């Protein structure tokens, strides 16, 4: 909770630096997220959603600071396929597992206007976990002779207790404002912190799920913004 207040405090604190009245707006778009390779070598990128509000506070004619409060979906997806043949019977098993991580993120972007409409940005992002689930789907196909039988199973498991409640990264991006109100933005956010939660052992010591397994969120974002 203290980290949440810290992030929101950074948002409120930007008023003190503004040279002119800040503007407010809405933004939303798509996340293409992944997790660093330790234990996720076979994972693929996963599409998600982000959306929320922002405040843009000019510091000068070319520089401004833009804190945001967003709901953002991170995670990754793993797929597998295996076939086995015994005599005239072939069994094919296809599976997919999605790690769905939902955060309230507080990016604080420092923006530089290269032209009146085009800008570059960089800054930290603070994330606060609100949900974490692992969802699996398996499809089994059995072919024997001229007949084929297919069956599917699926399930979802809440794994919030295994994921760290705080995430931190750094964003680097660019944007273009079509008008004073509408714009487009693209940003890459590289995670710094391990998503695995640290647990207290029964002997009183603190350890991670696997000290050699450090997993970090990474995501590419693209979306639209509307400024009031």
Protein Blocks (a to p, Z undefined) as FASTA:
>chain_A
ZZmmmmmmmmmmmmmmpmbdcddddddddddddddfehplmpccdddddddddddddfbf
mbccddddddddedddddddddddehjaccddddddddddddddddddddddfbfkbccd
ddddddddfbdcddddddddddehjbccdddddddddfklmpcfbdcdddddddddfblm
bccdddddddfbdfbdcdddfkopacdfblklccddddddddddddZZ
